Amino acid sequence: MNERRWSVGELARAAGVSVRTLHHYDRIGLVSPGERTPAGHRRYVEADVRRLYRVRTLCGLGLSLDEVAVVLRHAGDDLGALRTLLTAQLADLDARAARIEESAQRLRGLLARLAEEAMPAPEQFLAALEPMPVDVHRYLSDAQLATITGRAAELGRGTVETLKTEWLELFTQLRRHLLAGTPVDDPAVQELAGRWRDTAAAFHPPDRGLEAATTALWEDNRARTGRGLDERLGWAGPGGAAEVVDYLRKARAAGEDTPEEQDE
């Protein structure tokens, strides 16, 4: 039986990704076409499809593309390796389903109270908010936290809400570029990274100590925090919040490496 082949466009449509994403994976060596036609056209084979599945699944579990590359270097293309990956994906989905069910139960409680024409207790509203389960005091000093909260108070609620809207817009646009495979040094991505920096600067002045602390907080809690953001934003599948943050960090690093233009 002849093995099936896929063109770049065919595989992109079947996998629900963009052609640019497949080209990006090819450039960085994550998923490359196994064959070429006599005319030089790239063709993906069955092993490439399995590898693409691994890449997308591992990204969905919260790994960055660099981390995925490390995992794949040590992973085999056999039934045992696939079984392990499928089991991990199922466990992750089960955990997400459990968290969603917990949220649904809290909301049912609120609705039940409203049906009784009674105002729910404040604790019920607070439980429904599901605060991020990360102890920020492990990373940020009282003075650093005071700086951030004090600045937010100075800005006022209206300005803070405007900045949050700007943050969400930037985050969404960065996600589109990530899924499209746009290089981090692309001018459009660099422009978004610059706007992100300006938005963050509104809450606190440049502070290497604070930046180091928030970086450590993110790196230690990346997967959990990313999943929490995905649930709050209603995102599912590839291009999760954790991937977007990693993409943004790389874009910022690329921008810092680019020398500024000098006036003549």
C-alpha positions in Angstrom: 0.0 0.0 0.0 1.4 3.4 -1.0 2.0 5.8 1.8 0.0 9.0 1.6 1.7 12.4 1.0 0.5 15.9 1.9 1.4 19.2 0.3 2.0 22.1 2.7 -1.4 23.5 2.0 -3.1 20.2 2.4 -1.5 19.5 5.7 -2.2 23.0 7.0 -5.9 22.6 6.2 -6.1 19.2 7.8 -4.2 20.2 10.9 -5.9 23.5 11.4 -2.7 25.5 11.2 -1.5 28.1 8.8 1.0 27.5 5.9 3.3 30.1 7.6 3.3 28.0 10.8 4.4 24.9 8.9 7.1 27.0 7.1 8.2 28.3 10.5 8.4 24.8 11.9 10.4 23.7 8.9 12.9 26.6 9.3 13.5 25.9 13.0 13.8 22.1 12.4 10.7 21.0 14.3 8.7 19.5 11.5 10.2 19.3 8.0 8.8 17.6 4.9 10.1 14.1 4.5 10.2 14.1 0.7 10.3 16.4 -2.3 8.8 15.8 -5.7 11.1 15.7 -8.8 9.9 19.3 -9.3 11.1 20.3 -5.9 7.8 20.6 -4.1 7.7 19.6 -0.5 5.6 16.6 0.6 4.9 15.5 4.1 4.7 11.8 4.9 2.9 9.9 7.7 5.9 10.2 10.1 5.8 14.0 9.6 2.1 14.1 10.5 2.8 12.2 13.7 5.6 14.6 14.6 3.4 17.6 13.9 0.8 16.0 16.3 3.5 15.8 19.0 4.6 19.4 18.5 1.0 20.8 18.7 0.1 18.5 21.7 3.3 19.5 23.6 2.6 23.2 22.9 -0.9 22.7 24.1 0.5 21.2 27.4 2.3 24.5 28.0 5.8 23.8 26.5 7.6 26.5 24.5 8.8 25.6 21.0 12.4 25.4 22.3 11.3 23.0 25.0 9.3 20.9 22.5 12.5 20.6 20.4 14.4 19.2 23.4 11.6 16.7 24.1 11.5 15.5 20.6 15.2 15.0 20.4 14.8 12.3 23.0 11.5 10.8 21.9 10.9 7.9 19.6 8.3 7.5 16.9 6.8 4.3 18.2 3.6 3.1 19.9 5.1 3.5 23.4 6.1 7.1 22.8 2.7 7.9 21.3 0.9 6.2 24.2 2.8 8.3 26.7 2.0 11.5 24.9 -1.7 10.6 24.5 -1.9 9.7 28.2 -0.3 13.1 29.2 -2.7 14.9 26.9 -5.7 13.1 28.4 -4.6 13.8 31.9 -4.3 17.5 31.1 -7.8 17.5 29.5 -9.2 15.7 32.6 -7.6 18.3 34.9 -9.0 21.2 32.8 -12.4 19.5 32.8 -12.3 19.2 36.6 -11.5 22.9 36.9 -14.3 23.8 34.6 -16.7 21.7 36.5 -15.7 23.4 39.8 -16.3 26.7 38.2 -19.7 25.6 36.9 -20.7 24.4 40.3 -19.8 27.7 41.8 -21.9 29.5 39.2 -24.8 27.1 39.7 -24.7 28.1 43.4 -24.9 31.8 42.5 -27.8 31.2 40.1 -29.6 29.1 42.7 -29.3 32.0 45.2 -30.6 34.4 42.6 -33.5 32.1 41.8 -34.5 32.4 45.4 -34.4 36.1 45.0 -31.6 36.3 47.5 -28.3 38.0 47.1 -25.4 35.5 47.1 -22.8 36.0 49.9 -19.6 37.9 49.1 -17.7 34.7 49.6 -19.6 33.0 46.7 -18.6 35.8 44.4 -15.0 35.6 45.5 -14.9 31.9 45.0 -16.3 32.3 41.5 -13.4 34.7 40.6 -10.9 31.8 41.0 -7.8 33.9 41.9 -4.5 32.7 40.5 -3.0 30.1 42.9 0.4 31.6 43.0 2.0 33.1 46.1 3.5 36.3 44.7 5.1 37.1 48.0 7.6 34.4 47.3 8.9 36.5 44.4 8.0 40.2 45.1 8.9 42.2 48.1 6.4 44.2 50.0 8.0 47.3 48.6 7.7 46.1 45.0 4.1 45.1 45.5 3.4 48.5 47.1 4.9 50.2 44.1 2.6 48.4 41.7 -0.6 48.7 43.7 0.2 52.3 44.6 0.7 53.2 40.9 -2.6 51.5 40.0 -4.3 53.7 42.7 -2.7 56.8 41.2 -3.8 55.9 37.7 -7.4 55.4 38.8 -9.9 52.7 37.9 -10.8 54.1 34.5 -7.2 54.3 33.3 -6.4 50.8 34.6 -9.4 49.4 32.7 -8.2 51.1 29.6 -4.8 49.6 30.0 -6.3 46.2 30.6 -8.2 46.5 27.3 -5.0 47.6 25.5 -3.2 44.6 27.1 -5.8 42.1 25.8 -5.7 43.6 22.3 -1.9 43.4 22.2 -2.0 39.8 23.6 -4.5 38.8 21.0 -2.5 40.3 18.1 0.7 38.6 19.3 -1.2 35.3 19.4 -2.2 35.8 15.8 1.4 36.4 14.8 2.6 33.4 16.8 0.1 31.1 15.1 1.0 32.5 11.7 4.6 31.8 12.3 5.7 35.4 12.1 9.4 35.8 13.1 9.9 37.7 16.3 12.1 40.3 14.6 9.3 41.2 12.1 8.5 44.9 12.3 4.9 44.3 13.1 5.8 42.1 16.0 8.4 44.5 17.2 5.9 47.3 17.2 3.5 45.2 19.4 6.4 44.4 21.8 7.1 48.1 22.1 3.5 48.9 22.9 3.5 46.1 25.5 6.6 47.7 27.1 4.9 51.1 27.2 1.8 49.6 28.8 3.8 47.8 31.5 5.8 51.0 32.1 2.5 52.7 33.0 2.3 50.6 36.2 5.9 50.9 37.3 9.2 52.6 36.3 12.0 50.4 34.8 13.3 48.3 37.6 15.8 45.4 36.9 15.0 43.9 40.3 11.3 43.9 39.7 11.8 42.5 36.2 14.0 39.7 37.5 11.4 38.9 40.2 8.5 38.8 37.7 10.6 36.7 35.3 11.3 34.1 38.1 7.6 34.1 39.0 6.6 33.3 35.4 9.3 30.7 34.8 8.4 28.8 38.0 4.7 28.9 37.4 4.6 29.0 33.6 2.3 26.0 32.8 -0.2 26.6 35.6 -0.4 30.3 35.1 -0.7 29.8 31.3 -3.6 27.4 31.7 -5.3 29.8 34.1 -5.0 32.7 31.5 -6.3 30.4 28.8 -9.4 29.6 30.8 -10.0 33.3 31.6 -9.5 34.3 28.0 -11.5 31.5 26.6 -8.6 30.2 24.5 -8.2 26.6 23.5 -5.8 24.6 21.4 -2.5 25.8 20.0 -1.2 29.3 20.7 -2.0 29.3 24.4 -1.1 32.2 26.8 2.1 30.5 27.9 3.3 30.3 24.2 2.3 33.9 23.6 4.3 35.1 26.6 7.3 33.1 25.5 6.9 34.6 22.0 6.7 38.1 23.4 9.9 37.6 25.5 11.8 36.5 22.4 10.5 39.5 20.5 11.7 41.8 23.3 15.1 40.1 23.3 15.3 40.5 19.5 14.5 44.1 19.8 17.2 44.7 22.4 19.7 43.0 20.1 18.8 45.3 17.2 21.0 48.5 17.2 19.1 51.7 17.1 19.3 53.8 14.0 21.6 56.8 14.2 20.6 60.3 12.9 22.8 61.4 10.0 
